[in-house]
Structures are given as structure tokens and as C-alpha cells.
Amino acid sequence: LARVCLIGISTNLDFLRQLTASSLFIRAEISLKTLTICFQYQPNAVEVLVAGTYTTIQDYPGRVGHWDVGVPPSGPMDDYAFRLANRLVGNAENAAGLECTLVGPSLRFHASAIIAITGATMSAMLDGTSVDLWKPIPVKTGQILKLERSISGCRTYIAVRGGFDVPTYLGSRSTFVLGKFGGYAGRTLQSGDTLFIDKCINDSIPSTVSGALIPHYPAEDEEWKVGVLYGPHGAPDFFTSDYIDQFFAVTWQVHHNSNRLGVRLIGPNPTWSRSDGGEAGLHPSNIHDCEYAVGSINFTGNTPIILTQDGPSLGGFVCLVTIAKAELWKIGQIKPNDRIRFFP
């Protein structure tokens, strides 16, 4: 039974493992009476009471190596906060954890655990008592963790020592909701789901992190500053030089229609250096299909969109700039109506 892996909805596999390892089973003393009175099943699991707005299981670095066939990497939108959460509980950085968007879940722990909460600032309560983010938190059997609406930032991460035990798909436990695979049944979490906790195979012990490593999330009256690499499609071939200057000079606003596929931006319309896309199409943003990078700012017509973890791998629109890898975590924390300034 220890080597059995069942993929899909929850089963009684964990119950059978504990039963066959019990002294009752070893002594062949199992009966309906002893099973009812003497054997106590203790699931090493977390029960989802309230799922939150958009809560998924992710791992780092996600499902890499498959973009050539159109499968995105998925994984955490803010991999910096995600990896720090795993570090706090003593996990390897690729252990599966929860990504919670804007409003967090309520979880009942059916076994004692050590957890950490990082990322966007959400009010976190353990049995009604406030707990700190960015620190290891011991949880007792039966306790309920409740996360509320984010105060600053967009996505909060929950790591549990050992990680969540979900099957790998194409080398990753990350959820790709649009593709309906990975994570827990290929979807966002729902009330009533049961998440089993894996055994910790890492020798590291839970620890704190320096306050210098905890990022600052801008308040509503502040703006995000995001570093980018210029190109691959710029001036004078596609855009005018004046528009390039304008792109870096203005403050962009995040559109409400943004998600893990892409983040739409509101700002000045581009000025093009050509009237159409030639053989590629009628609009000047059209080009022959080419590969995209995570973090590319893609102009679909006149609308700039930041391509993110679940976005497309290629397409026929120009990309003016690409967000630097070290800056990508910020895109995971911006939310509708936030303001952004880009700098090269």
C-alpha cells in the first residue's frame, strides 16, 4: 500500500495504510468491534471549509520544458514569496503549496502541522487568534486557519511542512485550470476538498527569515516600479520612437480583466511606425507567429497585456518589452486598479 498511488478524488487509501500498519492488524485482531473501539484513524490532512476566491495548488518552478507543445509552466505567480514560505517551514523550495488570490480560504487541520503564510498581507486567524505572516506557525490537530481579504498585494501563499501530496503531471504538481490538469483534480479548490500532507524528506528545520528579505507591497496611493528588458519588437520597425519614450514615462493602470493568463494594462494607445502587419495581418500589431516569454508585454491590437504563468507560448502579436526575471514576482502581486511604472 505504501507504493500505491491513486489519482483523482479522495479515497480510503490513507485509512488502509494506517490500518495495516496498526498493531491490531499485525496481531490479526481486527473485527468490527475492535475496528470501531480500538482503532482511531488520524488523517494527515487539511479539510477545505471555505475555498476563497481562487485558491490553487502550485509548485516551483512549475511545469517547465513543455512550452514547445503549448503547455505553460503554471506555478506560483509570485515565486519569491512562495519559495520563502517553503523555506520557513523547512521544505525544499519545490514542495507544493497553496496560492490564494485576493480572499483566502478557511482550513481545518486534522493533524498537527507547521505552516507559513507569505505574500500579500491578509488577516490570518488560527482559532480566532491572529497569527503573523512570514514566520513558522505551529498548528494543533483540529484547529481552523482562516484567511480574509488581502490588504496589500494580490496573492498569499500557504506552505505546510512536507508539502501537499498531490500527483505530478508532466513533472509538476502545479494547477493549470484552463487545461484542467495538475494540482487538485485540475481545478481551483472547493469547499469539502481534502488535501493530504506529504512526509517531509528535507532535513532542514523551520526557521525565520531576515526582515530585509520581506518585500514591500505598495499602498493604494503608491505605484509599482517594474524593471524590463527592451524588445524584441521596438522602434523604428513597429513603434515610433516617441511612443517608446511615452511608454516609459507614463503610469499604467491594471485592468480589472486580469488573471493568471495575462494582466491587461490601461494607458495611451500606441503610435505605430507602419500602417498594417503586411503578410501577417491587417493591424500593425500583427506579426508572423513567434514564441513568447513569460513576462512579455504583448500588444494585442492596441491593448498591452503582460503574459504570465498560464499564458500562451506563441502568437502573432508584437512584444515591446519583457519583464526581467528578478522583477516577475511583482506581477503576481499587482491587482486591478494598481498603478505601474516601467523602467529599462
C-alpha positions in Angstrom: 0.0 0.0 0.0 2.9 2.4 0.6 3.8 2.2 -3.1 0.2 2.6 -4.3 -0.7 6.0 -5.9 -4.4 6.7 -6.7 -5.0 9.8 -8.8 -8.4 11.5 -8.7 -10.9 12.1 -5.9 -10.2 11.2 -2.3 -10.2 7.5 -1.4 -9.7 5.4 1.7 -6.1 4.6 0.8 -4.6 6.5 3.7 -7.1 4.8 6.1 -6.0 1.4 4.8 -2.3 2.3 5.2 -2.8 3.2 8.8 -4.9 0.2 9.5 -2.5 -2.3 8.0 0.4 -0.7 10.0 -1.6 -0.9 13.3 -0.8 -3.5 16.0 -4.4 -4.8 15.7 -3.8 -5.8 12.1 -0.4 -7.2 12.8 -1.8 -9.4 15.6 -4.8 -10.4 13.4 -7.2 -9.0 16.0 -9.2 -7.0 13.5 -13.0 -7.3 13.9 -15.9 -4.8 13.5 -15.8 -4.3 17.3 -12.1 -3.6 17.6 -12.1 -1.5 14.5 -14.8 0.7 16.0 -13.5 0.9 19.5 -9.7 0.3 19.4 -8.6 1.8 16.1 -8.5 5.5 15.6 -7.8 6.9 12.2 -5.8 10.0 12.2 -5.7 11.6 8.7 -2.6 13.7 8.0 -4.8 16.1 6.0 -6.3 19.5 5.7 -10.0 20.0 5.0 -11.2 22.9 3.0 -14.1 24.6 4.7 -14.2 27.8 2.6 -12.2 27.8 -0.6 -11.6 31.5 -1.1 -11.8 33.4 -4.3 -9.3 31.5 -6.4 -7.1 29.1 -4.4 -4.9 26.5 -6.2 -2.1 24.2 -5.5 1.2 25.3 -7.2 4.9 24.2 -7.0 8.1 25.8 -8.1 9.3 26.2 -10.9 6.2 24.7 -12.3 5.7 22.6 -15.5 8.8 23.7 -17.4 10.1 22.2 -20.7 6.7 21.8 -22.5 6.1 25.2 -24.0 7.2 23.9 -27.4 3.9 22.0 -27.4 1.9 24.8 -25.9 1.8 23.7 -22.2 2.6 26.7 -20.0 4.7 26.4 -16.9 2.0 27.5 -14.4 3.5 27.6 -10.9 3.3 30.5 -8.4 2.7 33.9 -9.8 5.0 35.3 -7.1 7.7 32.6 -6.8 9.7 34.7 -4.4 7.1 34.7 -1.7 6.2 31.0 -2.5 9.8 29.8 -2.0 10.3 31.8 1.2 7.1 30.1 2.6 8.7 26.7 1.9 12.0 27.9 3.4 10.2 29.0 6.6 8.8 25.5 7.3 11.9 23.7 6.3 10.7 22.3 2.9 12.6 22.1 -0.3 11.6 25.1 -2.5 9.7 22.9 -4.9 7.2 21.5 -2.3 3.6 22.0 -3.3 1.8 24.8 -1.5 -1.4 27.0 -1.8 -1.8 30.2 -3.8 -4.7 32.3 -2.5 -5.9 35.2 -4.6 -7.5 38.3 -3.0 -9.6 36.4 -0.5 -8.1 33.4 1.3 -9.6 30.0 2.4 -10.6 28.6 5.7 -8.9 25.3 6.5 -9.3 22.7 9.3 -6.2 20.7 10.2 -6.9 17.1 11.0 -3.3 16.6 12.2 -0.7 18.8 13.8 1.5 20.7 11.3 3.9 23.6 10.8 2.8 26.2 8.3 3.9 29.6 7.0 2.0 32.3 5.3 3.7 34.8 3.0 2.9 37.1 0.1 0.0 39.6 0.1 -1.0 40.8 3.5 -4.2 39.0 4.6 -5.7 38.9 8.1 -4.8 35.4 9.3 -6.6 33.8 12.3 -6.0 30.5 13.9 -9.0 29.5 16.0 -9.9 33.2 16.2 -6.4 34.3 17.3 -4.3 36.5 14.9 -1.1 34.9 13.6 1.9 36.6 12.0 2.8 36.2 8.3 6.4 35.4 7.3 7.0 33.2 10.3 6.7 29.4 11.1 3.3 28.7 12.8 2.7 25.5 14.8 -0.9 24.2 14.2 -2.6 21.7 16.5 -5.0 18.9 15.4 -8.5 20.3 14.9 -7.5 24.0 14.6 -9.0 26.2 11.9 -7.0 28.6 9.9 -9.0 31.5 8.3 -7.6 34.0 5.8 -9.6 37.0 4.9 -9.3 39.7 2.2 -5.9 41.0 1.1 -4.9 44.4 2.5 -1.9 44.9 0.2 -0.8 42.7 -2.7 -2.9 40.2 -4.5 -1.7 36.6 -3.8 -0.9 35.0 -0.5 0.9 31.6 -0.1 0.4 28.9 2.5 3.2 26.3 2.9 2.9 23.3 5.2 5.9 21.2 6.3 6.1 18.2 4.0 4.1 19.9 1.2 0.7 18.9 -0.1 0.5 15.4 -1.5 -1.0 15.6 -5.0 0.2 13.7 -8.1 2.7 15.1 -10.5 1.5 15.7 -14.1 4.2 16.4 -16.8 6.7 16.7 -14.0 4.9 19.2 -11.8 2.1 19.5 -9.2 1.1 22.9 -10.3 -2.5 23.6 -11.3 -3.4 24.7 -14.8 -7.1 25.5 -14.5 -7.7 26.2 -18.2 -6.1 22.9 -19.2 -7.9 21.1 -16.3 -4.8 19.2 -15.1 -2.3 19.3 -12.2 -2.9 20.3 -8.6 -6.1 19.0 -7.0 -8.3 17.5 -9.8 -7.0 20.1 -12.2 -9.1 22.9 -10.7 -9.4 25.6 -8.0 -10.2 24.3 -4.5 -13.8 23.9 -3.4 -15.4 23.5 0.0 -15.2 19.9 1.2 -11.9 19.1 -0.6 -9.4 17.1 1.5 -5.7 17.9 1.0 -3.2 15.3 2.3 0.1 16.4 3.6 3.2 14.6 2.4 6.0 13.4 4.6 8.9 15.8 4.9 12.0 14.4 3.3 14.1 17.5 3.9 16.5 17.7 6.9 16.1 21.4 7.2 14.2 22.7 10.2 11.7 25.5 10.3 13.4 28.9 10.7 12.7 32.6 10.5 13.9 34.9 7.7 15.5 38.3 8.0 13.1 41.3 7.7 15.3 42.6 4.9 14.0 39.7 2.7 10.4 40.6 3.2 9.3 42.7 0.2 7.3 45.9 0.3 3.9 45.9 -1.4 2.9 49.5 -2.4 -0.2 51.0 -0.8 -3.1 52.3 -2.9 -1.6 55.7 -3.3 1.8 54.3 -4.4 2.9 52.8 -7.7 4.8 49.7 -8.6 8.1 50.1 -10.3 9.0 47.2 -12.6 12.2 46.7 -14.5 12.1 45.5 -18.1 14.3 44.5 -21.0 13.6 46.4 -24.2 12.4 44.3 -27.1 12.1 42.1 -29.0 9.8 44.3 -31.1 10.5 48.0 -30.8 11.2 51.2 -32.8 11.5 52.0 -35.6 10.3 48.7 -37.1 7.0 48.6 -35.2 6.5 51.6 -32.9 7.6 55.2 -33.2 10.5 56.4 -31.1 8.2 58.9 -29.4 5.9 56.1 -28.2 8.8 54.3 -26.7 9.6 57.4 -24.6 6.0 57.7 -23.7 5.7 54.0 -22.7 8.4 54.5 -20.0 7.2 58.0 -19.0 3.5 57.3 -18.2 1.9 55.4 -15.3 -0.1 52.4 -16.4 -3.2 51.1 -14.6 -4.1 47.4 -14.2 -7.4 46.5 -15.9 -10.0 44.5 -13.9 -10.0 41.8 -16.6 -6.6 40.3 -15.5 -5.7 36.8 -14.3 -3.1 34.1 -14.4 -3.1 34.1 -18.2 -2.3 37.8 -18.6 -2.5 41.2 -17.0 -4.2 43.9 -19.1 -2.9 47.5 -18.9 -4.8 50.8 -19.3 -2.8 53.6 -20.8 -2.1 55.6 -24.0 -2.8 53.9 -27.4 0.4 53.0 -29.2 1.6 55.0 -32.2 2.7 52.6 -34.9 5.5 53.1 -37.5 3.6 51.1 -40.1 0.0 51.0 -41.3 -0.5 47.3 -41.1 1.2 44.0 -40.5 1.8 43.1 -44.1 1.6 39.4 -44.8 0.9 38.8 -41.1 -2.4 40.7 -40.9 -4.3 43.9 -41.3 -3.3 45.5 -37.9 0.2 47.0 -37.3 0.5 44.8 -34.2 0.3 41.6 -36.3 3.5 39.6 -37.0 4.1 36.1 -38.1 3.7 33.7 -35.2 6.7 33.7 -32.9 7.5 32.4 -29.4 6.6 34.4 -26.3 8.4 34.7 -22.9 6.7 34.8 -19.5 6.7 38.5 -18.7 6.5 39.8 -22.3 4.2 42.8 -22.7 2.3 41.8 -25.7 0.2 44.2 -27.8 -3.0 42.5 -28.9 -4.1 45.2 -31.2 -3.7 48.4 -29.2 -4.1 46.7 -25.8 -0.9 45.9 -23.9 -1.1 42.6 -21.9 1.6 41.2 -19.6 1.8 37.4 -20.4 2.0 35.4 -17.2 2.4 31.9 -15.8 -0.6 30.3 -17.6 -0.4 32.4 -20.7 0.2 31.4 -24.4 3.6 30.1 -25.6 3.4 31.8 -29.0 1.3 34.0 -31.2 1.2 36.7 -33.8 1.4 40.0 -31.9 4.4 42.2 -31.1 6.0 42.4 -27.7 7.5 45.7 -26.9 9.4 44.8 -23.7 9.9 41.8 -21.4 9.9 42.0 -17.7 13.2 41.0 -16.1 13.1 37.6 -14.3 14.0 39.1 -10.9 11.1 41.5 -11.2 8.4 39.0 -12.2 7.3 38.3 -8.6 5.8 41.9 -8.6 3.4 41.0 -11.4 2.0 38.2 -9.1 1.1 40.8 -6.5 -0.5 43.6 -8.6 -4.2 43.7 -8.6 -6.9 45.7 -10.5 -6.6 49.4 -10.4 -2.9 49.2 -9.2 -0.5 51.6 -11.0 2.8 50.6 -12.6 5.8 52.4 -14.0 8.2 50.5 -16.2 11.9 51.3 -16.4 14.6 49.8 -18.6 
